[in-house]
Amino acid sequence: MDNYLKGKRVALVGPAKSIEGSNNGAYIDSHDVVVRLNHAKIGNPLDSGTRTDIIYYDGSYHDYGDTKLKYLVCSYPPSEWFFNERCLETCHVYGYTYLNKHEIIDSDLYSNIKTSLNENNKSRPNTGLIAMVDLLNYDIDSLFITGLDFYRTSYAKEHPDYGDTDLERISEIFKIGDNGDYHDIEGQFQYFLNNVATDKRLKVDDFLSDYLP
């Protein structure tokens, strides 16, 4: 994706409920590249925009229909313990469907994030954080983030799995974990503050801006 992203203004659009009423749709679509996550469901276009050029996904299969993707990126690498069981087959399917447009996150980049979150590698980063870090590793002009608020709100209503789930229940699910792994939301937010928010190319929406120092 190096050549495709070089010098581009990129918008990363997440599924957080805080995107509702943001009225950022036109601004999102004004970017050179629009990136979404996992299901990549678009709610109100006035808030979420209409375009999708790149999707970072968690290894699960999602039906993207006739979306004209430039790239599709699996956010978990072969070095992750669950990759062969949960991601490999999907990667093969997408690799065939999207031919040279399918990518898998770099193992070293992912490992650096995970180790920074927990020295025992038990805190698994969410796809949103992985996408932020990965995109800023490219020679892009800027990265605008919206709909990603580190669970200061729950999911937008369009989310097919958690759209009707309140924030307290989401927190309980994350604490249960997965074979010892868990999503440490506050740990990820601190990682964001220390390693992502300091990048001068980064811009965030008004909601997340209120949580920055």
C-alpha positions in Angstrom: 0.0 0.0 0.0 3.0 2.3 0.1 2.5 3.9 -3.2 -1.2 4.2 -2.8 -1.0 6.0 0.6 2.0 8.1 -0.1 1.2 11.8 0.5 -2.5 11.1 1.0 -4.9 12.7 3.4 -6.5 9.7 5.2 -9.7 9.5 7.3 -10.1 6.5 9.7 -13.8 6.0 10.6 -14.7 3.8 13.5 -18.1 2.4 14.8 -18.4 4.3 18.1 -21.7 5.8 19.0 -19.9 9.2 19.4 -19.9 9.5 15.6 -23.7 10.0 15.7 -24.6 13.7 15.2 -21.0 14.6 14.4 -21.9 15.9 10.9 -18.5 15.0 9.6 -19.7 13.1 6.6 -18.7 15.6 3.9 -15.3 16.2 5.6 -14.6 12.4 5.7 -15.4 12.1 2.0 -13.2 15.0 1.2 -10.1 12.9 2.1 -8.0 11.1 -0.5 -8.5 7.8 1.3 -11.3 6.6 3.6 -10.6 3.7 6.0 -13.2 1.7 7.9 -13.1 -1.2 10.3 -14.4 -4.8 10.4 -18.1 -4.7 9.4 -17.6 -1.2 7.9 -21.3 -0.4 8.2 -22.2 3.1 7.3 -24.9 4.8 9.4 -26.1 8.3 8.6 -23.9 9.6 5.7 -24.1 13.1 7.2 -22.0 11.7 10.1 -20.1 8.8 8.6 -19.6 9.7 4.9 -20.2 7.4 2.0 -16.8 6.2 0.8 -14.8 3.1 1.8 -11.3 2.6 0.2 -9.5 0.4 2.8 -10.9 -1.9 5.5 -8.9 -3.2 8.5 -10.6 -6.4 9.7 -10.1 -8.7 12.7 -9.7 -12.0 10.8 -13.5 -12.7 10.8 -15.3 -13.0 7.5 -17.5 -10.1 6.5 -19.6 -9.7 3.4 -18.5 -6.4 1.8 -20.8 -6.8 -1.1 -19.9 -4.7 -4.1 -17.7 -2.3 -2.2 -14.9 -1.2 -4.5 -12.0 -1.7 -2.1 -8.5 -0.6 -2.8 -7.1 -2.7 0.0 -8.3 -5.1 2.7 -6.0 -5.6 5.8 -6.2 -8.4 8.4 -5.3 -6.7 11.7 -3.9 -9.8 13.3 -0.7 -11.5 12.0 0.4 -15.1 11.6 2.4 -14.8 14.8 -0.8 -14.4 16.9 -1.8 -17.7 18.6 -5.3 -17.8 17.2 -4.4 -16.8 13.6 -4.4 -20.3 12.0 -7.6 -21.3 13.6 -9.6 -18.1 13.2 -8.0 -15.9 10.5 -6.1 -18.1 8.0 -9.1 -19.4 6.0 -10.6 -15.9 5.8 -7.3 -14.5 4.6 -7.2 -17.2 1.9 -10.8 -16.3 0.8 -10.1 -12.6 0.7 -6.7 -13.1 -0.9 -8.5 -14.9 -3.8 -11.4 -12.5 -3.9 -9.3 -9.3 -3.8 -6.2 -10.7 -5.4 -3.3 -8.2 -4.9 -5.4 -6.0 -2.6 -5.3 -8.1 0.5 -2.7 -7.5 3.2 -1.8 -8.9 6.6 -0.5 -6.6 9.4 3.2 -6.7 9.9 4.1 -9.1 12.8 6.8 -6.8 14.3 4.5 -3.8 14.3 1.7 -5.8 16.0 4.1 -7.4 18.5 5.5 -4.0 19.5 2.0 -2.7 20.3 1.0 -5.8 22.2 4.2 -6.0 24.3 3.9 -2.2 25.1 0.4 -2.9 26.4 1.4 -5.8 28.5 4.9 -7.3 29.0 3.3 -10.8 29.1 1.6 -10.2 25.8 -1.9 -10.7 27.4 -3.5 -7.4 26.3 -4.7 -7.7 22.8 -5.0 -4.4 20.8 -8.3 -3.7 19.1 -8.4 -3.3 15.3 -8.9 0.5 15.6 -5.6 1.0 17.4 -3.8 -1.3 15.1 -5.1 0.6 12.1 -4.0 4.0 13.6 -0.5 2.8 14.2 -0.1 1.0 10.9 -1.5 4.0 8.8 0.9 6.4 10.5 3.8 4.1 9.6 3.1 5.0 5.9 4.3 8.3 4.4 0.8 9.9 4.6 0.1 13.6 4.7 -2.4 13.4 7.6 -4.7 11.1 9.5 -8.2 12.2 10.7 -9.8 9.9 13.3 -13.5 9.8 14.0 -15.9 7.2 15.5 -13.0 5.9 17.7 -13.2 7.0 21.3 -11.7 4.2 23.3 -15.1 3.2 24.5 -16.1 6.5 26.0 -19.3 5.5 24.2 -20.7 2.2 23.0 -21.2 1.1 19.4 -23.3 3.0 16.9 -26.7 1.4 16.3 -25.7 0.1 12.9 -23.1 -2.3 14.4 -24.5 -5.8 13.6 -23.1 -7.4 16.8 -23.2 -4.7 19.5 -25.4 -2.0 18.2 -28.0 -2.5 21.0 -25.4 -3.3 23.7 -24.8 -0.8 26.5 -21.3 0.3 27.5 -21.3 -1.6 30.8 -22.0 -4.9 29.0 -19.3 -4.2 26.5 -16.8 -3.6 29.3 -17.9 -7.0 30.9 -17.3 -8.8 27.7 -13.8 -7.4 27.3 -12.9 -8.3 30.9 -13.9 -11.9 30.3 -11.1 -12.2 27.8 -10.2 -14.9 25.3 -7.8 -17.7 26.4 -6.0 -15.3 28.7 -6.0 -12.4 26.3 -8.2 -9.4 27.0 -8.8 -5.9 25.6 -7.3 -3.3 28.0 -9.2 -0.2 26.9 -7.5 2.2 29.3 -4.1 0.7 28.5 -4.8 1.2 24.8 -5.9 4.8 25.4 -2.6 5.5 27.3 -0.7 3.9 24.4 -2.6 6.2 22.0 -1.8 9.3 24.1 1.9 8.4 24.3 2.6 7.0 20.8 -0.1 8.1 18.4 -1.5 11.5 19.6 2.0 12.9 19.6 2.2 12.5 15.8 1.8 16.0 14.2 0.0 14.4 11.2 -2.9 13.3 13.5 -6.2 15.0 13.7 -9.2 13.9 15.8 -12.9 14.7 15.9 -14.4 17.0 18.5 -15.5 14.2 20.7 -12.1 12.6 21.1 -10.4 15.9 21.3 -12.2 16.6 24.6 -10.3 13.6 26.1 -6.8 14.8 25.0 -4.5 16.7 27.3 
